[in-house]
Amino acid sequence: MVAQKKTKASKFLTVPTRPVPIDRDRSVAGLLEKMEGAGFGAKQLAEAHRIWLDMLDDNSTIYLCGDGNLITSGMRRLIAYVIKNRFVDVIVMSGTVLYHDIHEILGRNHYQAHPSMSDEELEASDVVRVGDVIANREEYQEADEWIGSVINQLDLTRSYSIREFLHLMGRELSEIAHEDGILTSAYKSRIPVFCPDLPGSEIAIGIARAKFEKKIQIGFDPTQDTMEMMNIAHKTRHSAMISLGSMNSQILNNLAEMSSYITRTTPRGHKYSIAIATDSAPLEARAPSYNGSHTSVFGKLAKGATTAYVPCDPSIALPMIITALSQTAAKFMKGRKRPTFSFSGREMNIDVP
């Protein structure tokens, strides 16, 4: 744990958020089973758990997509758990999620805010507000500096895919991590992490700082990420998608389907899809169809796909679903044939048994 410096922000940064742990002693799965007989959000939450088990049982390649405040709301341990236990196979996360992930893996905290804390006071004390959570601005800047230190170790005579860059950051974080997050869990589990919006995210600040202060510049080749996503889609027999937060998190997955003509393959679409979001979506959009609202909620689906839409903040739904999986998924994992990835420099290969 990195020692906390006493600063003028300390009087505000007093109550760390506590990432939700896994509790095996209570049967959340039993509760969800009962909720499956209800309607609206209760039913969708229960169906999301059941469909996730179906994904595992059917040997699907499972994409986990997310954006928003997944880390600041305390979901880091839960997401790391499903990665390490291979309940998912491919990660597609926004740069904001990954930046907050880096911040916490480095041993820093996000803190609970109080309504009495005014924006003027927080700003004067170098405290950043993220919804009802706050953080130390100086510690965010230390994360920026750390990102630059990683870039400084790379071979800057060539370009990198964003996936490779994130893989290398996961490797460096794994050597110093106080506790696992998305990037370290993915590195240790040898699964790829993609980020469709890195240039417009907080990670770009660390990259820009390295360029401005140290005159070092890294070149990115985002087309390589698209090629790799195409390769995954091409080799996968059945695919499934879980999207958390805004529906924008699935854009990169949709591009893999749209670009399938390059490899002269017919888009199959996802056989299963779960969306957990606060975006407004009519329940009838869950019916298998190809209208606009259906695609925006669940991405590109196969005919007759099984879906669940949970109209809920992921920070409420994920603790229940993942805790239930910790109680129910073991028997589905024993015979699961999951894709394996190999990483060699800039190349990524996938093997689907």
DRENROTOR-284770 format. One record per residue (C-alpha): x, z, y; residue in three letters. Coordinates in steps of 0.001 Angstrom, whole numbers, plus 500000, padded with zeros to 6 digits. Layout:
XZYala;...
// end
This chain:
500000500000500000met;501420499005503365val;501678502007505689ala;499117501953508468gln;500584502104511973lys;499013504426514496lys;497677502221517257thr;495054502395519945lys;492707500783517424ala;492964503744515028ser;490022505677516460lys;487743502832515416phe;489403501927512106leu;488446505089510228thr;486094504123507375val;487487501367505081pro;484993499157503296thr;484973499803499555arg;484929496654497389pro;482172497072494794val;483567498149491388pro;482267497206487952ile;480155500013486411asp;479641499560482666arg;477735502799482237asp;474404501574483569arg;472496498604482227ser;471967496374485209val;471459493590482664ala;468452495468481332gly;467020495703484841leu;467494491969485418leu;465801491217482117glu;462756493093483382lys;462924491338486744met;462787487947485048glu;459076488516484496gly;458486488929488237ala;458349486305490975gly;460149485084494085phe;463643486528494696gly;463456489024491816ala;462828486267489306lys;465486483994490787gln;468070486781490621leu;467295487402486961ala;467341483678486176glu;470708483294487911ala;472177485808485454his;470612484059482461arg;471705480592483624ile;475291481801484131trp;475269482905480484leu;473914479469479528asp;476830477858481386met;479305479896479348leu;477499479280476072asp;477354475513476659asp;481114475210477343asn;480469473919480846ser;483205473540483431thr;482009475995486079ile;482727475499489780tyr;482505478571492030leu;481970477572495654cys;481725479940498603gly;482021480461502322asp;481083483016504938gly;481818486732504743asn;482338487171501004leu;485526489205501404ile;484630491177504513thr;481382492275502844ser;483312493793499917gly;483024491101497228met;486764490635496559arg;486963492728493392arg;483847491132491958leu;485068487575492522ile;488519488456491175ala;486809489885488074tyr;484953486667487212val;488137484644487794ile;490354486851485616lys;487756486901482835asn;487262483109483105arg;483562483231483869phe;484444480338486221val;486947477471485945asp;487410475863489370val;487367477611492764ile;486221475888495975val;486362478332498889met;486308478025502655ser;489462478796504578gly;487783481807506187thr;487129483386502780val;490712482750501658leu;492183484078504917tyr;490269487343504570his;491386487407500926asp;495043487163501997ile;494500489947504543his;493202492354501891glu;495702491352499186ile;498451492230501668leu;497099495786501565gly;495041495666504741arg;491421496724505135asn;488207495661506736his;486311498580508246tyr;482697499517508735gln;481493499170512307ala;478891501283514083his;476228500022516504pro;477640502331519195ser;480910500374519226met;480678497957522139ser;482356494570522085asp;484195495478525301glu;485693498631523743glu;486675496825520574leu;488269493959522447glu;490259496354524628ala;491544498070521483ser;492555494843519718asp;489754495141517179val;488030492044515784val;484335492222514940arg;482977490207511999val;479270490971511869gly;478991494697511104asp;482611494832509901val;485746495197512032ile;489477494643511541ala;492763495230513300asn;493778492133515273arg;497478492935514854glu;497071493007511077glu;495377489596511148tyr;498379488350513109gln;500670489784510424glu;498776487643507897ala;499457484638510144asp;503157485504510102glu;503133485870506313trp;501599482397505907ile;504455481022508002gly;507009482809505814ser;505605480994502760val;505844477631504511ile;509452478406505432asn;510344478565501711gln;508881475153500836leu;510469471734500561asp;509212470295503835leu;510578466818503127thr;507411466050501171arg;503686466589501605ser;501515469034499693tyr;497956468923498516ser;495956471857499832ile;495380472927496213arg;499147473073495575glu;499749475000498815phe;497117477584497831leu;498633477822494346his;502042478578495866leu;500550481186498186met;498890482801495163gly;502291482931493464arg;503929484617496455glu;501054487055496878leu;501204487999493190ser;504702489411493712glu;503618491811496467ile;499882492345495888ala;498529495868496013his;495400494635494250glu;494222491211493070asp;492033488907495077gly;490919485288494729ile;494313483630495178leu;496261486016492932thr;493622486031490190ser;493458482237490219ala;497251481965490060tyr;497487484380487110lys;494556482712485319ser;495980479232485979arg;492897477756487557ile;492886475618490728pro;491677476687494149val;490454474035496583phe;489665474485500273cys;487705471710502013pro;488071473076505563asp;491581474531505764leu;492512472721509043pro;489512474295510795gly;489967477789509395ser;492000480868510301glu;494711479807507822ile;495529476970510230ala;496545479572512834ile;499356480774510572gly;500432477170510005ile;500368476463513749ala;502327479649514488arg;505074478562512105ala;505240475182513816lys;505269476676517319phe;507699479555516769glu;509984478274514011lys;509642474538514548lys;508725474049510886ile;505920471718509953gln;504207471199506636ile;502494467920505797gly;499258467899503823phe;497810465137501663asp;494084465975501353pro;493444462775499400thr;495351464365496507gln;492733467141496423asp;489983464530496207thr;491863462759493410met;492200466008491473glu;488523466830491886met;487729463311490661met;489933463906487628asn;488158467165486800ile;484738465531487138ala;485875462550485043his;487136464659482111lys;484419467294482128thr;481661466948479533arg;479204469343481162his;479596470820484621ser;477918473691486413ala;478052474926489979met;477609478344491548ile;477456478285495344ser;477632481413497468leu;476676481529501112gly;476003478379503090ser;475185475179501238met;478181473568502992asn;480462475159500377ser;479630472417497867gln;480648469427499997ile;483944468792498169leu;482141468838494820asn;479675466251496052asn;482538464002497172leu;483868464005493603ala;480547462559492458glu;480340460072495323met;483853458754494603ser;483260458277490872ser;483021454517491373tyr;486785454476491950ile;487374455540488341thr;484471453331487182arg;482575456291485750thr;478881457048486019thr;478121460263487912pro;476602462736485470arg;475712465519487856gly;475724469225487134his;473782470415484112lys;473372473875485650tyr;473396475124489230ser;472940478482490926ile;472664478856494693ala;472795482281496336ile;472243481856500048ala;470240482949503043thr;469546479341504028asp;465879478525504130ser;464904476526501042ala;461431475982499581pro;461004477159496009leu;459686473753495010glu;463196472383495680ala;464111473962492343arg;462072471391490448ala;464390468733488941pro;464279465887491414ser;466576463881493634tyr;465063464481497049asn;467178465497500013gly;466395469205500022ser;467109469476496313his;470554467904496668thr;471480470037499673ser;470628473224497780val;472139472484494372phe;474468469512494829gly;474374466484492542lys;472389467349489421leu;471908465761486036ala;468396464851484988lys;466567467926483734gly;469179470310485163ala;468544474048485016thr;468691475727488417thr;468114479017490184ala;467900479602493922tyr;468383483222494996val;467214483641498621pro;469571486524499288cys;472830487540500930asp;475545487153498250pro;476728490686499033ser;473428491956497604ile;473026489590494657ala;476627489374493387leu;477100493070492528pro;474001492952490324met;474713489638488624ile;478414490258487966ile;477854493814486786thr;475230492436484391ala;477723489799483177leu;480222492562482419ser;477592493927480018gln;476323490686478479thr;478932487902478639ala;481367489051475937ala;479578487403473021lys;479322484119474926phe;483043484154475725met;484286484527472134lys;483737480904471166gly;483877479369474608arg;485892476158474904lys;487059476191478473arg;489176473653480348pro;492888474390480694thr;494985473377483675phe;498711472767483914ser;500625472732487190phe;503952471009487611ser;505033470595491207gly;502501468474493006arg;500793467395489787glu;497795469087488202met;496488468106484776asn;493330469184483011ile;492599469302479301asp;489011469727478115val;488738470639474400pro;
// end
